[in-house]
């Protein structure tokens, strides 16, 4: 049984082994995620959303000062 890459629009990233091992241990403890990939995907999505929200708030605040 070999490893098969999922089909679709996916990209690989390189992570330090220490970080991957930490994520694996976390997954084992919390039993919320099925894989490192699932955890990383959600973590990245949440971080991107947080930064986008910060930018939006900053931009909206900046517009008020220009009026």
PQR file of N, CA, C, O and H, with PARSE charges and radii, in Angstrom:
ATOM      1  N   UNK A   1       0.858  -1.181   0.000 -0.4000 1.5000
ATOM      2  CA  UNK A   1       0.000   0.000   0.000 -0.0000 2.0000
ATOM      3  C   UNK A   1       0.896   1.233   0.000  0.5500 1.7000
ATOM      4  O   UNK A   1       1.603   1.474   0.978 -0.5500 1.4000
ATOM      5  N   UNK A   2       0.882   2.013  -1.067 -0.4000 1.5000
ATOM      6  CA  UNK A   2       1.696   3.211  -1.185 -0.0000 2.0000
ATOM      7  C   UNK A   2       0.913   4.465  -0.842  0.5500 1.7000
ATOM      8  O   UNK A   2      -0.312   4.445  -0.722 -0.5500 1.4000
ATOM      9  H   UNK A   2       0.307   1.817  -1.861  0.4000 1.0000
ATOM     10  N   UNK A   3       1.638   5.539  -0.690 -0.4000 1.5000
ATOM     11  CA  UNK A   3       1.031   6.832  -0.390 -0.0000 2.0000
ATOM     12  C   UNK A   3       0.529   7.450  -1.682  0.5500 1.7000
ATOM     13  O   UNK A   3       1.257   7.509  -2.674 -0.5500 1.4000
ATOM     14  H   UNK A   3       2.633   5.555  -0.787  0.4000 1.0000
ATOM     15  N   UNK A   4      -0.712   7.909  -1.670 -0.4000 1.5000
ATOM     16  CA  UNK A   4      -1.274   8.559  -2.847 -0.0000 2.0000
ATOM     17  C   UNK A   4      -1.580  10.013  -2.518  0.5500 1.7000
ATOM     18  O   UNK A   4      -2.196  10.319  -1.497 -0.5500 1.4000
ATOM     19  H   UNK A   4      -1.303   7.861  -0.865  0.4000 1.0000
ATOM     20  N   UNK A   5      -1.141  10.897  -3.395 -0.4000 1.5000
ATOM     21  CA  UNK A   5      -1.442  12.315  -3.228 -0.0000 2.0000
ATOM     22  C   UNK A   5      -2.910  12.545  -3.550  0.5500 1.7000
ATOM     23  O   UNK A   5      -3.441  11.941  -4.481 -0.5500 1.4000
ATOM     24  H   UNK A   5      -0.641  10.649  -4.224  0.4000 1.0000
ATOM     25  N   UNK A   6      -3.574  13.412  -2.791 -0.4000 1.5000
ATOM     26  CA  UNK A   6      -4.968  13.717  -3.116 -0.0000 2.0000
ATOM     27  C   UNK A   6      -5.055  14.407  -4.472  0.5500 1.7000
ATOM     28  O   UNK A   6      -4.126  15.091  -4.901 -0.5500 1.4000
ATOM     29  H   UNK A   6      -3.143  13.903  -2.034  0.4000 1.0000
ATOM     30  N   UNK A   7      -6.175  14.215  -5.125 -0.4000 1.5000
ATOM     31  CA  UNK A   7      -6.367  14.869  -6.414 -0.0000 2.0000
ATOM     32  C   UNK A   7      -6.923  16.266  -6.181  0.5500 1.7000
ATOM     33  O   UNK A   7      -7.533  16.521  -5.142 -0.5500 1.4000
ATOM     34  H   UNK A   7      -6.930  13.659  -4.776  0.4000 1.0000
ATOM     35  N   UNK A   8      -6.728  17.148  -7.106 -0.4000 1.5000
ATOM     36  CA  UNK A   8      -7.234  18.508  -6.983 -0.0000 2.0000
ATOM     37  C   UNK A   8      -6.097  19.503  -6.904  0.5500 1.7000
ATOM     38  O   UNK A   8      -4.952  19.192  -7.231 -0.5500 1.4000
ATOM     39  H   UNK A   8      -6.233  16.941  -7.949  0.4000 1.0000
ATOM     40  N   UNK A   9      -6.425  20.685  -6.471 -0.4000 1.5000
ATOM     41  CA  UNK A   9      -5.451  21.772  -6.389 -0.0000 2.0000
ATOM     42  C   UNK A   9      -4.800  21.799  -5.011  0.5500 1.7000
ATOM     43  O   UNK A   9      -5.289  22.467  -4.101 -0.5500 1.4000
ATOM     44  H   UNK A   9      -7.355  20.938  -6.205  0.4000 1.0000
ATOM     45  N   UNK A  10      -3.714  21.081  -4.864 -0.4000 1.5000
ATOM     46  CA  UNK A  10      -2.992  21.006  -3.595 -0.0000 2.0000
ATOM     47  C   UNK A  10      -1.542  21.389  -3.808  0.5500 1.7000
ATOM     48  O   UNK A  10      -1.003  21.225  -4.902 -0.5500 1.4000
ATOM     49  H   UNK A  10      -3.317  20.538  -5.603  0.4000 1.0000
ATOM     50  N   UNK A  11      -0.907  21.903  -2.754 -0.4000 1.5000
ATOM     51  CA  UNK A  11       0.515  22.214  -2.761 -0.0000 2.0000
ATOM     52  C   UNK A  11       1.130  21.618  -1.521  0.5500 1.7000
ATOM     53  O   UNK A  11       0.467  21.515  -0.489 -0.5500 1.4000
ATOM     54  H   UNK A  11      -1.345  22.036  -1.865  0.4000 1.0000
ATOM     55  N   UNK A  12       2.361  21.231  -1.600 -0.4000 1.5000
ATOM     56  CA  UNK A  12       3.085  20.726  -0.444 -0.0000 2.0000
ATOM     57  C   UNK A  12       3.902  21.836   0.194  0.5500 1.7000
ATOM     58  O   UNK A  12       4.311  22.785  -0.475 -0.5500 1.4000
ATOM     59  H   UNK A  12       2.899  21.315  -2.438  0.4000 1.0000
ATOM     60  N   UNK A  13       4.131  21.709   1.480 -0.4000 1.5000
ATOM     61  CA  UNK A  13       4.990  22.651   2.188 -0.0000 2.0000
ATOM     62  C   UNK A  13       5.967  21.855   3.051  0.5500 1.7000
ATOM     63  O   UNK A  13       5.708  20.700   3.391 -0.5500 1.4000
ATOM     64  H   UNK A  13       3.798  20.937   2.023  0.4000 1.0000
ATOM     65  N   UNK A  14       7.080  22.472   3.398 -0.4000 1.5000
ATOM     66  CA  UNK A  14       8.078  21.829   4.231 -0.0000 2.0000
ATOM     67  C   UNK A  14       7.994  22.412   5.632  0.5500 1.7000
ATOM     68  O   UNK A  14       8.000  23.629   5.821 -0.5500 1.4000
ATOM     69  H   UNK A  14       7.290  23.410   3.123  0.4000 1.0000
ATOM     70  N   UNK A  15       7.915  21.520   6.604 -0.4000 1.5000
ATOM     71  CA  UNK A  15       7.871  21.930   8.006 -0.0000 2.0000
ATOM     72  C   UNK A  15       8.991  21.226   8.756  0.5500 1.7000
ATOM     73  O   UNK A  15       9.390  20.118   8.397 -0.5500 1.4000
ATOM     74  H   UNK A  15       7.911  20.532   6.451  0.4000 1.0000
ATOM     75  N   UNK A  16       9.497  21.878   9.802 -0.4000 1.5000
ATOM     76  CA  UNK A  16      10.509  21.226  10.624 -0.0000 2.0000
ATOM     77  C   UNK A  16       9.899  19.997  11.278  0.5500 1.7000
ATOM     78  O   UNK A  16       8.751  20.017  11.722 -0.5500 1.4000
ATOM     79  H   UNK A  16       9.173  22.778  10.093  0.4000 1.0000
ATOM     80  N   UNK A  17      10.676  18.940  11.330 -0.4000 1.5000
ATOM     81  CA  UNK A  17      10.205  17.672  11.891 -0.0000 2.0000
ATOM     82  C   UNK A  17       9.717  17.858  13.328  0.5500 1.7000
ATOM     83  O   UNK A  17       8.740  17.229  13.738 -0.5500 1.4000
ATOM     84  H   UNK A  17      11.609  18.924  10.969  0.4000 1.0000
ATOM     85  N   UNK A  18      10.385  18.708  14.084 -0.4000 1.5000
ATOM     86  CA  UNK A  18       9.987  18.961  15.482 -0.0000 2.0000
ATOM     87  C   UNK A  18       8.558  19.499  15.555  0.5500 1.7000
ATOM     88  O   UNK A  18       7.782  19.097  16.422 -0.5500 1.4000
ATOM     89  H   UNK A  18      11.178  19.218  13.751  0.4000 1.0000
ATOM     90  N   UNK A  19       8.219  20.400  14.650 -0.4000 1.5000
ATOM     91  CA  UNK A  19       6.867  20.972  14.632 -0.0000 2.0000
ATOM     92  C   UNK A  19       5.843  19.911  14.233  0.5500 1.7000
ATOM     93  O   UNK A  19       4.761  19.839  14.816 -0.5500 1.4000
ATOM     94  H   UNK A  19       8.849  20.726  13.946  0.4000 1.0000
ATOM     95  N   UNK A  20       6.180  19.098  13.250 -0.4000 1.5000
ATOM     96  CA  UNK A  20       5.274  18.038  12.817 -0.0000 2.0000
ATOM     97  C   UNK A  20       5.029  17.068  13.970  0.5500 1.7000
ATOM     98  O   UNK A  20       3.893  16.645  14.187 -0.5500 1.4000
ATOM     99  H   UNK A  20       7.059  19.157  12.777  0.4000 1.0000
ATOM    100  N   UNK A  21       6.067  16.715  14.703 -0.4000 1.5000
ATOM    101  CA  UNK A  21       5.915  15.800  15.842 -0.0000 2.0000
ATOM    102  C   UNK A  21       5.037  16.412  16.926  0.5500 1.7000
ATOM    103  O   UNK A  21       4.232  15.710  17.537 -0.5500 1.4000
ATOM    104  H   UNK A  21       6.989  17.059  14.526  0.4000 1.0000
ATOM    105  N   UNK A  22       5.181  17.713  17.171 -0.4000 1.5000
ATOM    106  CA  UNK A  22       4.317  18.396  18.145 -0.0000 2.0000
ATOM    107  C   UNK A  22       2.861  18.330  17.711  0.5500 1.7000
ATOM    108  O   UNK A  22       1.972  18.079  18.525 -0.5500 1.4000
ATOM    109  H   UNK A  22       5.835  18.284  16.675  0.4000 1.0000
ATOM    110  N   UNK A  23       2.622  18.556  16.423 -0.4000 1.5000
ATOM    111  CA  UNK A  23       1.255  18.493  15.902 -0.0000 2.0000
ATOM    112  C   UNK A  23       0.714  17.070  16.041  0.5500 1.7000
ATOM    113  O   UNK A  23      -0.437  16.887  16.437 -0.5500 1.4000
ATOM    114  H   UNK A  23       3.344  18.760  15.762  0.4000 1.0000
ATOM    115  N   UNK A  24       1.515  16.076  15.726 -0.4000 1.5000
ATOM    116  CA  UNK A  24       1.075  14.684  15.855 -0.0000 2.0000
ATOM    117  C   UNK A  24       0.686  14.360  17.293  0.5500 1.7000
ATOM    118  O   UNK A  24      -0.338  13.722  17.533 -0.5500 1.4000
ATOM    119  H   UNK A  24       2.450  16.225  15.404  0.4000 1.0000
ATOM    120  N   UNK A  25       1.502  14.799  18.247 -0.4000 1.5000
ATOM    121  CA  UNK A  25       1.178  14.545  19.661 -0.0000 2.0000
ATOM    122  C   UNK A  25      -0.104  15.258  20.058  0.5500 1.7000
ATOM    123  O   UNK A  25      -0.917  14.708  20.800 -0.5500 1.4000
ATOM    124  H   UNK A  25       2.335  15.317  18.051  0.4000 1.0000
ATOM    125  N   UNK A  26      -0.289  16.463  19.575 -0.4000 1.5000
ATOM    126  CA  UNK A  26      -1.505  17.217  19.865 -0.0000 2.0000
ATOM    127  C   UNK A  26      -2.734  16.506  19.299  0.5500 1.7000
ATOM    128  O   UNK A  26      -3.757  16.387  19.974 -0.5500 1.4000
ATOM    129  H   UNK A  26       0.372  16.910  18.972  0.4000 1.0000
ATOM    130  N   UNK A  27      -2.625  16.043  18.072 -0.4000 1.5000
ATOM    131  CA  UNK A  27      -3.727  15.323  17.426 -0.0000 2.0000
ATOM    132  C   UNK A  27      -4.098  14.087  18.244  0.5500 1.7000
ATOM    133  O   UNK A  27      -5.277  13.787  18.431 -0.5500 1.4000
ATOM    134  H   UNK A  27      -1.794  16.140  17.524  0.4000 1.0000
ATOM    135  N   UNK A  28      -3.089  13.380  18.725 -0.4000 1.5000
ATOM    136  CA  UNK A  28      -3.346  12.183  19.543 -0.0000 2.0000
ATOM    137  C   UNK A  28      -4.092  12.540  20.830  0.5500 1.7000
ATOM    138  O   UNK A  28      -4.975  11.800  21.265 -0.5500 1.4000
ATOM    139  H   UNK A  28      -2.131  13.624  18.573  0.4000 1.0000
ATOM    140  N   UNK A  29      -3.735  13.677  21.436 -0.4000 1.5000
ATOM    141  CA  UNK A  29      -4.368  14.077  22.697 -0.0000 2.0000
ATOM    142  C   UNK A  29      -5.792  14.569  22.504  0.5500 1.7000
ATOM    143  O   UNK A  29      -6.694  14.150  23.230 -0.5500 1.4000
ATOM    144  H   UNK A  29      -3.018  14.278  21.082  0.4000 1.0000
ATOM    145  N   UNK A  30      -6.007  15.445  21.544 -0.4000 1.5000
ATOM    146  CA  UNK A  30      -7.321  16.088  21.422 -0.0000 2.0000
ATOM    147  C   UNK A  30      -8.306  15.304  20.565  0.5500 1.7000
ATOM    148  O   UNK A  30      -9.518  15.489  20.682 -0.5500 1.4000
ATOM    149  H   UNK A  30      -5.275  15.786  20.954  0.4000 1.0000
ATOM    150  N   UNK A  31      -7.792  14.432  19.707 -0.4000 1.5000
ATOM    151  CA  UNK A  31      -8.646  13.572  18.873 -0.0000 2.0000
ATOM    152  C   UNK A  31      -9.680  14.360  18.060  0.5500 1.7000
ATOM    153  O   UNK A  31     -10.783  13.877  17.803 -0.5500 1.4000
ATOM    154  H   UNK A  31      -6.808  14.282  19.612  0.4000 1.0000
ATOM    155  N   UNK A  32      -9.309  15.573  17.665 -0.4000 1.5000
ATOM    156  CA  UNK A  32     -10.206  16.428  16.889 -0.0000 2.0000
ATOM    157  C   UNK A  32      -9.879  16.366  15.398  0.5500 1.7000
ATOM    158  O   UNK A  32     -10.767  16.501  14.557 -0.5500 1.4000
ATOM    159  H   UNK A  32      -8.413  15.966  17.874  0.4000 1.0000
ATOM    160  N   UNK A  33      -8.620  16.165  15.081 -0.4000 1.5000
ATOM    161  CA  UNK A  33      -8.161  16.174  13.684 -0.0000 2.0000
ATOM    162  C   UNK A  33      -7.806  14.763  13.252  0.5500 1.7000
ATOM    163  O   UNK A  33      -7.413  13.934  14.073 -0.5500 1.4000
ATOM    164  H   UNK A  33      -7.898  16.056  15.765  0.4000 1.0000
ATOM    165  N   UNK A  34      -7.944  14.496  11.969 -0.4000 1.5000
ATOM    166  CA  UNK A  34      -7.642  13.173  11.432 -0.0000 2.0000
ATOM    167  C   UNK A  34      -6.213  13.074  10.916  0.5500 1.7000
ATOM    168  O   UNK A  34      -5.687  11.972  10.756 -0.5500 1.4000
ATOM    169  H   UNK A  34      -8.263  15.170  11.302  0.4000 1.0000
ATOM    170  N   UNK A  35      -5.581  14.215  10.654 -0.4000 1.5000
ATOM    171  CA  UNK A  35      -4.237  14.180  10.082 -0.0000 2.0000
ATOM    172  C   UNK A  35      -3.514  15.497  10.335  0.5500 1.7000
ATOM    173  O   UNK A  35      -4.124  16.512  10.673 -0.5500 1.4000
ATOM    174  H   UNK A  35      -6.009  15.110  10.783  0.4000 1.0000
ATOM    175  N   UNK A  36      -2.199  15.448  10.162 -0.4000 1.5000
ATOM    176  CA  UNK A  36      -1.394  16.666  10.255 -0.0000 2.0000
ATOM    177  C   UNK A  36      -1.843  17.654   9.184  0.5500 1.7000
ATOM    178  O   UNK A  36      -1.941  18.854   9.443 -0.5500 1.4000
ATOM    179  H   UNK A  36      -1.704  14.623   9.888  0.4000 1.0000
ATOM    180  N   UNK A  37      -2.115  17.154   7.994 -0.4000 1.5000
ATOM    181  CA  UNK A  37      -2.548  18.024   6.893 -0.0000 2.0000
ATOM    182  C   UNK A  37      -3.842  18.754   7.252  0.5500 1.7000
ATOM    183  O   UNK A  37      -3.979  19.945   6.973 -0.5500 1.4000
ATOM    184  H   UNK A  37      -2.036  16.180   7.784  0.4000 1.0000
ATOM    185  N   UNK A  38      -4.778  18.055   7.860 -0.4000 1.5000
ATOM    186  CA  UNK A  38      -6.042  18.689   8.256 -0.0000 2.0000
ATOM    187  C   UNK A  38      -5.792  19.780   9.293  0.5500 1.7000
ATOM    188  O   UNK A  38      -6.355  20.871   9.200 -0.5500 1.4000
ATOM    189  H   UNK A  38      -4.666  17.088   8.087  0.4000 1.0000
ATOM    190  N   UNK A  39      -4.949  19.485  10.276 -0.4000 1.5000
ATOM    191  CA  UNK A  39      -4.621  20.467  11.308 -0.0000 2.0000
ATOM    192  C   UNK A  39      -3.949  21.696  10.702  0.5500 1.7000
ATOM    193  O   UNK A  39      -4.336  22.830  10.983 -0.5500 1.4000
ATOM    194  H   UNK A  39      -4.492  18.599  10.352  0.4000 1.0000
ATOM    195  N   UNK A  40      -2.943  21.458   9.873 -0.4000 1.5000
ATOM    196  CA  UNK A  40      -2.193  22.562   9.271 -0.0000 2.0000
ATOM    197  C   UNK A  40      -3.092  23.400   8.374  0.5500 1.7000
ATOM    198  O   UNK A  40      -3.009  24.628   8.383 -0.5500 1.4000
ATOM    199  H   UNK A  40      -2.628  20.536   9.645  0.4000 1.0000
ATOM    200  N   UNK A  41      -3.947  22.747   7.601 -0.4000 1.5000
ATOM    201  CA  UNK A  41      -4.856  23.471   6.720 -0.0000 2.0000
ATOM    202  C   UNK A  41      -5.764  24.402   7.522  0.5500 1.7000
ATOM    203  O   UNK A  41      -5.953  25.561   7.152 -0.5500 1.4000
ATOM    204  H   UNK A  41      -4.014  21.749   7.594  0.4000 1.0000
ATOM    205  N   UNK A  42      -6.326  23.892   8.621 -0.4000 1.5000
ATOM    206  CA  UNK A  42      -7.190  24.736   9.439 -0.0000 2.0000
ATOM    207  C   UNK A  42      -6.403  25.853  10.114  0.5500 1.7000
ATOM    208  O   UNK A  42      -6.868  26.991  10.180 -0.5500 1.4000
ATOM    209  H   UNK A  42      -6.172  22.950   8.921  0.4000 1.0000
ATOM    210  N   UNK A  43      -5.207  25.529  10.617 -0.4000 1.5000
ATOM    211  CA  UNK A  43      -4.382  26.541  11.280 -0.0000 2.0000
ATOM    212  C   UNK A  43      -4.039  27.687  10.327  0.5500 1.7000
ATOM    213  O   UNK A  43      -4.114  28.857  10.702 -0.5500 1.4000
ATOM    214  H   UNK A  43      -4.830  24.605  10.564  0.4000 1.0000
ATOM    215  N   UNK A  44      -3.669  27.349   9.112 -0.4000 1.5000
ATOM    216  CA  UNK A  44      -3.331  28.371   8.115 -0.0000 2.0000
ATOM    217  C   UNK A  44      -4.566  29.187   7.762  0.5500 1.7000
ATOM    218  O   UNK A  44      -4.498  30.414   7.680 -0.5500 1.4000
ATOM    219  H   UNK A  44      -3.608  26.398   8.807  0.4000 1.0000
ATOM    220  N   UNK A  45      -5.692  28.514   7.554 -0.4000 1.5000
ATOM    221  CA  UNK A  45      -6.931  29.224   7.213 -0.0000 2.0000
ATOM    222  C   UNK A  45      -7.311  30.209   8.313  0.5500 1.7000
ATOM    223  O   UNK A  45      -7.657  31.355   8.026 -0.5500 1.4000
ATOM    224  H   UNK A  45      -5.747  27.518   7.621  0.4000 1.0000
ATOM    225  N   UNK A  46      -7.248  29.773   9.568 -0.4000 1.5000
ATOM    226  CA  UNK A  46      -7.602  30.652  10.684 -0.0000 2.0000
ATOM    227  C   UNK A  46      -6.659  31.846  10.781  0.5500 1.7000
ATOM    228  O   UNK A  46      -7.099  32.963  11.054 -0.5500 1.4000
ATOM    229  H   UNK A  46      -6.966  28.843   9.802  0.4000 1.0000
ATOM    230  N   UNK A  47      -5.363  31.619  10.558 -0.4000 1.5000
ATOM    231  CA  UNK A  47      -4.391  32.715  10.628 -0.0000 2.0000
ATOM    232  C   UNK A  47      -4.615  33.711   9.496  0.5500 1.7000
ATOM    233  O   UNK A  47      -4.553  34.923   9.706 -0.5500 1.4000
ATOM    234  H   UNK A  47      -5.005  30.712  10.336  0.4000 1.0000
ATOM    235  N   UNK A  48      -4.875  33.198   8.298 -0.4000 1.5000
ATOM    236  CA  UNK A  48      -5.133  34.086   7.157 -0.0000 2.0000
ATOM    237  C   UNK A  48      -6.379  34.927   7.430  0.5500 1.7000
ATOM    238  O   UNK A  48      -6.379  36.132   7.177 -0.5500 1.4000
ATOM    239  H   UNK A  48      -4.925  32.214   8.128  0.4000 1.0000
ATOM    240  N   UNK A  49      -7.444  34.299   7.945 -0.4000 1.5000
ATOM    241  CA  UNK A  49      -8.670  35.036   8.260 -0.0000 2.0000
ATOM    242  C   UNK A  49      -8.407  36.109   9.306  0.5500 1.7000
ATOM    243  O   UNK A  49      -8.947  37.210   9.202 -0.5500 1.4000
ATOM    244  H   UNK A  49      -7.443  33.320   8.151  0.4000 1.0000
ATOM    245  N   UNK A  50      -7.589  35.813  10.311 -0.4000 1.5000
ATOM    246  CA  UNK A  50      -7.284  36.792  11.362 -0.0000 2.0000
ATOM    247  C   UNK A  50      -6.530  37.990  10.787  0.5500 1.7000
ATOM    248  O   UNK A  50      -6.835  39.136  11.118 -0.5500 1.4000
ATOM    249  H   UNK A  50      -7.150  34.918  10.396  0.4000 1.0000
ATOM    250  N   UNK A  51      -5.555  37.727   9.934 -0.4000 1.5000
ATOM    251  CA  UNK A  51      -4.789  38.820   9.323 -0.0000 2.0000
ATOM    252  C   UNK A  51      -5.678  39.648   8.407  0.5500 1.7000
ATOM    253  O   UNK A  51      -5.601  40.876   8.411 -0.5500 1.4000
ATOM    254  H   UNK A  51      -5.307  36.797   9.665  0.4000 1.0000
ATOM    255  N   UNK A  52      -6.523  38.982   7.618 -0.4000 1.5000
ATOM    256  CA  UNK A  52      -7.435  39.713   6.730 -0.0000 2.0000
ATOM    257  C   UNK A  52      -8.391  40.581   7.542  0.5500 1.7000
ATOM    258  O   UNK A  52      -8.697  41.704   7.142 -0.5500 1.4000
ATOM    259  H   UNK A  52      -6.585  37.984   7.614  0.4000 1.0000
ATOM    260  N   UNK A  53      -8.864  40.074   8.676 -0.4000 1.5000
ATOM    261  CA  UNK A  53      -9.758  40.859   9.533 -0.0000 2.0000
ATOM    262  C   UNK A  53      -9.027  42.083  10.091  0.5500 1.7000
ATOM    263  O   UNK A  53      -9.584  43.180  10.122 -0.5500 1.4000
ATOM    264  H   UNK A  53      -8.616  39.162   9.001  0.4000 1.0000
ATOM    265  N   UNK A  54      -7.780  41.893  10.529 -0.4000 1.5000
ATOM    266  CA  UNK A  54      -6.974  43.011  11.024 -0.0000 2.0000
ATOM    267  C   UNK A  54      -6.808  44.074   9.941  0.5500 1.7000
ATOM    268  O   UNK A  54      -6.961  45.267  10.203 -0.5500 1.4000
ATOM    269  H   UNK A  54      -7.327  41.001  10.503  0.4000 1.0000
ATOM    270  N   UNK A  55      -6.493  43.633   8.724 -0.4000 1.5000
ATOM    271  CA  UNK A  55      -6.314  44.572   7.617 -0.0000 2.0000
ATOM    272  C   UNK A  55      -7.591  45.341   7.333  0.5500 1.7000
ATOM    273  O   UNK A  55      -7.562  46.552   7.114 -0.5500 1.4000
ATOM    274  H   UNK A  55      -6.368  42.664   8.512  0.4000 1.0000
ATOM    275  N   UNK A  56      -8.716  44.630   7.337 -0.4000 1.5000
ATOM    276  CA  UNK A  56      -9.999  45.265   7.070 -0.0000 2.0000
ATOM    277  C   UNK A  56     -10.308  46.324   8.132  0.5500 1.7000
ATOM    278  O   UNK A  56     -10.732  47.433   7.810 -0.5500 1.4000
ATOM    279  H   UNK A  56      -8.740  43.646   7.515  0.4000 1.0000
ATOM    280  N   UNK A  57     -10.090  45.968   9.398 -0.4000 1.5000
ATOM    281  CA  UNK A  57     -10.342  46.923  10.479 -0.0000 2.0000
ATOM    282  C   UNK A  57      -9.416  48.127  10.368  0.5500 1.7000
ATOM    283  O   UNK A  57      -9.836  49.263  10.591 -0.5500 1.4000
ATOM    284  H   UNK A  57      -9.745  45.066   9.660  0.4000 1.0000
ATOM    285  N   UNK A  58      -8.159  47.876  10.024 -0.4000 1.5000
ATOM    286  CA  UNK A  58      -7.195  48.965   9.879 -0.0000 2.0000
ATOM    287  C   UNK A  58      -7.600  49.875   8.723  0.5500 1.7000
ATOM    288  O   UNK A  58      -7.565  51.100   8.839 -0.5500 1.4000
ATOM    289  H   UNK A  58      -7.819  46.953   9.843  0.4000 1.0000
ATOM    290  N   UNK A  59      -7.983  49.260   7.610 -0.4000 1.5000
ATOM    291  CA  UNK A  59      -8.378  50.037   6.435 -0.0000 2.0000
ATOM    292  C   UNK A  59      -9.649  50.847   6.707  0.5500 1.7000
ATOM    293  O   UNK A  59      -9.751  52.003   6.296 -0.5500 1.4000
ATOM    294  H   UNK A  59      -8.012  48.265   7.516  0.4000 1.0000
ATOM    295  N   UNK A  60     -10.600  50.247   7.391 -0.4000 1.5000
ATOM    296  CA  UNK A  60     -11.835  50.965   7.725 -0.0000 2.0000
ATOM    297  C   UNK A  60     -11.548  52.120   8.669  0.5500 1.7000
ATOM    298  O   UNK A  60     -12.128  53.197   8.529 -0.5500 1.4000
ATOM    299  H   UNK A  60     -10.517  49.309   7.725  0.4000 1.0000
ATOM    300  N   UNK A  61     -10.669  51.906   9.617 -0.4000 1.5000
ATOM    301  CA  UNK A  61     -10.281  52.967  10.545 -0.0000 2.0000
ATOM    302  C   UNK A  61      -9.547  54.076   9.850  0.5500 1.7000
ATOM    303  O   UNK A  61      -9.727  55.245  10.192 -0.5500 1.4000
ATOM    304  H   UNK A  61     -10.198  51.031   9.731  0.4000 1.0000
ATOM    305  N   UNK A  62      -8.717  53.739   8.875 -0.4000 1.5000
ATOM    306  CA  UNK A  62      -7.970  54.725   8.121 -0.0000 2.0000
ATOM    307  C   UNK A  62      -8.862  55.597   7.271  0.5500 1.7000
ATOM    308  O   UNK A  62      -8.598  56.786   7.093 -0.5500 1.4000
ATOM    309  H   UNK A  62      -8.571  52.789   8.597  0.4000 1.0000
ATOM    310  N   UNK A  63      -9.933  54.999   6.740 -0.4000 1.5000
ATOM    311  CA  UNK A  63     -10.861  55.758   5.916 -0.0000 2.0000
ATOM    312  C   UNK A  63     -11.558  56.839   6.723  0.5500 1.7000
ATOM    313  O   UNK A  63     -11.811  57.924   6.199 -0.5500 1.4000
ATOM    314  H   UNK A  63     -10.148  54.034   6.885  0.4000 1.0000
ATOM    315  N   UNK A  64     -11.875  56.572   7.991 -0.4000 1.5000
ATOM    316  CA  UNK A  64     -12.567  57.549   8.825 -0.0000 2.0000
ATOM    317  C   UNK A  64     -11.689  58.752   9.084  0.5500 1.7000
ATOM    318  O   UNK A  64     -12.191  59.874   9.154 -0.5500 1.4000
ATOM    319  H   UNK A  64     -11.669  55.691   8.417  0.4000 1.0000
ATOM    320  N   UNK A  65     -10.370  58.545   9.229 -0.4000 1.5000
ATOM    321  CA  UNK A  65      -9.474  59.653   9.501 -0.0000 2.0000
ATOM    322  C   UNK A  65      -9.297  60.550   8.278  0.5500 1.7000
ATOM    323  O   UNK A  65      -8.942  61.721   8.411 -0.5500 1.4000
ATOM    324  H   UNK A  65      -9.962  57.634   9.172  0.4000 1.0000
ATOM    325  N   UNK A  66      -9.538  60.011   7.107 -0.4000 1.5000
ATOM    326  CA  UNK A  66      -9.367  60.803   5.886 -0.0000 2.0000
ATOM    327  C   UNK A  66     -10.558  61.689   5.605  0.5500 1.7000
ATOM    328  O   UNK A  66     -10.453  62.624   4.811 -0.5500 1.4000
ATOM    329  H   UNK A  66      -9.827  59.060   6.999  0.4000 1.0000
ATOM    330  N   UNK A  67     -11.714  61.416   6.247 -0.4000 1.5000
ATOM    331  CA  UNK A  67     -12.933  62.187   5.973 -0.0000 2.0000
ATOM    332  C   UNK A  67     -12.899  63.539   6.637  0.5500 1.7000
ATOM    333  O   UNK A  67     -13.846  64.314   6.508 -0.5500 1.4000
ATOM    334  H   UNK A  67     -11.800  60.656   6.892  0.4000 1.0000
TER
END
